[in-house]
Amino acid sequence: MPWPASPPPRILSEDLVPVAEPLAVALRPGEEGHPADITRRAARAVFDDLAAAAEPWPVWLTPHQVPAARRLCGILSRYGGAVLADAVGLGKSYVALAVAVRRRQQFALIVPAVLVPQWRALLARMDVAGVSILTHEALSVTDVPLPAEAGHLVVVDEAHRFRNPETRRYQTLARWAVGRRLLLITATPVHNRLGDLFHLFRLFLRDHALAALGVPSLRRAALGEGEEGMIAAAAARLIVARSRARVQSGYRENGPSLVFPACHTHDGVRMSPVSDSLLDPLIAGIRKLRSGGSAAPLLRLMLFKRLGSSVAAFRESLLRHEAYLDLATQAGREGRRLSPGEFQRCFPRTPEADLQLALFPLLLDAGSVADPDEDRRELERLRAIAAAAGIDDPKALALDRILRERPAKTIVFTESRATVRHLLRRLRAWRVAAVFGTSGEFARGTARRGEVLRAFAPLAQGVPAPPRALTTDVLVATDLLSEGLNLQDAERVVHYDLPWSPARLAQRVGRIDRLGSPHAAIETVTFLPPKPLAVALRLEERLARKATAQASAGSDGRLDWCDRLAALVGDARSGAGGQWAAVAGIRPAVVLVVRIAAAVELIVIEGGQARVDPTLATSLLEQAARSTPVPVGRAALDTAIVQAAPLIRDRIKTVQSGRWRAADRDRLARRLIPWVLTSARRAARRREAVRLAELDALVSRLASGMTAGEELQLEALLARREPLTVAALLAWHRQLPGTATSDDGLTVELVAALQICRRSEGVTLPS
């Protein structure tokens, strides 16, 4: 750079001294600016893809939906995929459709089979034609090809169903996603743990893609490794996940306020479907069952769950268990594992089946039935005890009492089809109907699912009210009904069975807790297992743990900071990078907005400690946007930069490690990179420049990690019978999208800085 004085002075090497903190030089603050401009500059840096938003959005979007659509477009452009995880009832389908239409390209929809009519109706209402619709179920059954007219965007509704990478539906979608953009929709992105999210991210991101945000490996993050706060902060960049509180408070100036019904939750009802005198021997008998090898605890757990649901569900599960004993014993005699077909005969796969059932085929090994005769005798005793219950059902009586004491249109959710049929018989005194997946049933006989829903919720279904003789007041359903449907005619949800995940509870209540509800208030009632059964299940404890994981993924509003920060984006004034400002506040702190590679991080320094805390940083920036500058020296800012230097240096190392992956090569890269390098050395000796360049690009791809779909394609290549050749590997490489990203140039830059000084006499914050 030119020396300010001319001629420049003579500098002797003996006068040179090392810089105490090189990053302090690289991050030297620039000129002082206005706090409002600093906040706009910071927000624009984090959401740089929001700049081009002049084109109007479709008229069907409400004011609170437009910012979500705008952010999703930016995320899709930058990362190749995005997750729309707004709270239930905020109109995610409309937002996703607007984003897809905005791209002016053909797109495909992947939705649960039961939601196909709803999506077709929405497409027709918005005059959107030529959309290919495939079902989750089709992906689970066979490796169907994605239609050619699907285009470059795939929209996946209820995307939480793809959180398990071991399932066929996940692997099929992963292969389809290669070279395409994915828009994933779910109100419950986390069901069991935070790693669920990163399995979704791996559908469209390479393994090292979030290294600049402190997550060196998506694969390891999916396994639960890494600091949870850092992982959640990185995940927020790929998700639009706004709570209702944020939407209600953040968009009042842009339109009418959003009104949701008040939700009243009643104390849990502890009730058993059998008397106490029968419950204890049933629990003791289940504990005696030993068949199943390592799967035995899961088999017993399923029986405990069905016992808590109803005697009818328990009896059905006993028959399935006995069928398993017969088939597993025969397989053991023949020295083989239980076949997948035999497993399905014992435990038919249904959309609402327990998640744990997916593990059983991996666990039921040959010879796993330790003493089938003893288990059969125990099953016979259990059937006899269950038969002694007769028609008495204290749990169903308690439900009937609730319906009588507080009359209201009610949805009763249970996990078992047998329990649905049982309640349909027990509640005949009410105008009751049931839904089983794609079919339904009135007290008088079977019906189509749509007929039942129109009779129960004509307002939500957009049809005239049925004749009084066909009106339905109580709807009993499995959890398949808890996804995607609007049933806000109802005023109450009853959790007759507790699901495995609290996310399912939220989905159930979301059917009636929606915009447009005719009720000022709704209520929920939860049936809890009796104490002895609760001890056996430990279900409530499991729900609490999973609820904590979901909170860390933003289901309690912890990801709202992205939406709040995006609201600060505006036309930042021109000026050099590194501008800073100071305002007065209650808690002294410094916010550094630092660009590391292609990512922009928000670092807060308080009490001499630096940490990545985007939620707090956003609150401080919001405060600064409404404040006037105060005169203050820059020494404290320089000190804060020195204190943040170790954190930034660690992040630089993470990016470098993510690029070269020396410490975390996946198994395919470890096997293939040395082999490709050997071929590259031969090409170098022969001066084959073109081939050398191709092999160099191939090594870069293997070293930088792959998406889940690319990895599956490579595994299929390695699984072929013929020997793998470099030519075949290069052919695989050529058909994939390029690996070059903006992360390739490692730069560190101070975008902006904000200093919050302790409020002193004569310095006040505006109201």
Phi, psi and omega in degrees: 000149183293142177284138185295329181257154179228130359282158179293152180287160175275127181247123180269144181301330180294340181274350183282137178230151180293148177283131183299319180219097183304324181295333177295329177286316181295330183255025182301128180296150178266224183278161179281142181230187179272141182304320181297322180290325178297317181294320178295319180297319180296314181294320180296324180294319181290321183244061186293342181274003179272357186298316183271090182222030185284328184293133182293152179268164179304148185292343182284350179278136175275166183304325182282344181271335182298312178301324178296315180296320181296316179294321179298320178299319178295318180295317178299319181294322186276319188250348181084003179192162180203159178239125174260109187230036174303156180299160182302138173091007182261005174085046182295326181298319180294318180297312181298318179295321178297319179296316181296317180293324182300331182284347178055039176225157175295148179217164180242150176247135173238113188222158172300148184303324184290344181261359180301312179300322180295317179291321178297320178295320179295316179298319180293319181296325180266007177057047177249117185244168174074026182261126175280131179242123175239158184254155174303319185296324179295322179292332182281335187272317186210160179278071180288143178283148176286129181304145182298329182280006181293336178078202188256007178231133176240123179257124184244114177272152184051051188292346178298343176290351180253025184279348182256110184290351180275351183274156180294323183295322178296313184293324177294314179296321180299319178294320179296328187287343182298121180083001179238166175260145183241133170243111185257130183245128175195139174274348183228077184293338180240122177255318185243317180200168184298333179300337177307320182298319186284337169294323176293318180298325182293347176293333182228357181243143171286161192300328185261009192299334182254021181299323180293344177259014174092010178242093186292336183214119176294325180298316180288324176297323178295335178273001177096007180273150177107163180286128187298319180297319179293320180295317180295320180295321178291319181298329182299333182291340184253003187234140164255104187223086184258138176281165177295323180300319179296315182293321181291326183267339189267351186229028181294327183284343185263002181166184180297147181293148181273131184242121174250153177293146174292140184249118179255124180254121180274158177302147181297145178259111179273114185208143178250147176285353177230163180290161181300327182294335179263334186295314184299313178294329177294316179296316180297321180294319179298321182294339181279345182290132186238350184289151177116355180060230181289345178272356184304316179300324179290321178297316178295321181298321179295321178294320176299317180298315182291327176297320179291338181281301180191160177295324179298316179294323180294316179298318179298320180291326176298319178296320178295320180295320179293321177298322176299317180301317181297312184290319181292324177296316179297317179297322179295320178298326181272002177067038181222171175280160171295128183286158177303322179296318178294322178298317180294330176295325180280317186230079183303139180281124177230155183301331182262012182293155180301141179300325183297338181298334180295340181275340189300316181301336180278342188254338185276084183274166177299140177074019184277354179272100188294308181218083186297326181295318178296317178295322179295320177297321180292322177296322178295319177296320180295321178296321180295318179295317180296324179294330180293342179293335179061221182266357180292137178209091181302327182292314178295325177296322178295320177297315179300322180295320178297318180296326181282319184286327181229078182300132178190151176295124195228139169252127179251118182258132175222160182268349187244132175295325178298322178291324177301311181295322179298314181290328178299324177284318184289335185256028182296342177292343179257162173280091192244149175217167182222155176232127175243096177059248183265358180241170180215180182201133169263170178299333183272348180157181183287160180202169175283152181306315182299323178298317181296315182293323179292326178288328183273319186227069182296325180298310181293329181275355177072036180232161177296155178297139181286166173303153184303328180295337181257357181295140181242132181254335182232126178242122178257130188211157170275176184290351176298334179283346188277004181247122164081344187268148175261120181224042189287002169298330182285154182246351185213143172242131177247120174274087183292327173237145173277130178280177179289332186234140175294341175300324179293325176300315180297321179295321180299308182295330180297345178292332183242341181270077189221161171300143180088004178293135178282358185256138176289333180214149174235169180221155175234142177233131182242126173271127179253149178292150177299159187307312181300320180287325178297324177296319180293324183276322189054032188289318182295323177296319179295319178298320180297318179296317181290326177297324177296317178297321180291325177298322180292341178266006172102001182293347176257015178096005183287350175261004179295344182300327179298314180294321179294319180290322179297332179292342180274351181296131178205196178275093179292142179291156180291157179157163181289157177295161178086013178297152182217162177209162178231139176226165178268145180202176182282320182247118179293135181195168175229135175249122177251127176257106190240132174268121177239112190058234182264358184260151176244125185246148178253112184248131179249131177245118178226134178058032179080002181250132179256138178207154173277113183216079185296331180295310178294319180300320179296318178299317180293322178292322176299318178297318182294327181297337181257006187251163174258151182291153175239146179286131180202152177287165185264002185298318181296325179293316178299320179296319181296324179295318177297321180291331179275348186302316179300320179296316180294321180297319177298322180293323177297318178297323179297318179296316180295319178295321179295329181286311185268337173054035181296326184267352185217048174294132174285170190296326180290318180295320180300323182282323192264327185300311179301323180294317179292322179297324176299317178294324179293323179295323177295319178295324179293318179296328181272000180060039177269086189297317183296313180296321179298319179295320179295316180294324177297317178295324178295316178298319179299320178296313181296325183283334185269000180086163185232161168288168179299322180291319177297321179295319178295321177296320179292320178298321178296323178295318181288336183277353180293154183289323182288150182299143178287136177241159177297325179299318179294321179294320177293324178296319175298318182295320185293330184277357181264158176298157179297157182260354183293132177225170178290352178283351187295329177263115184273106179236153176231127186213139172275112181282312181196163179215145179230129179248126177254114182265151178297134181299126181242175183298130179087353179243115182231156177271143176293151180284000000 
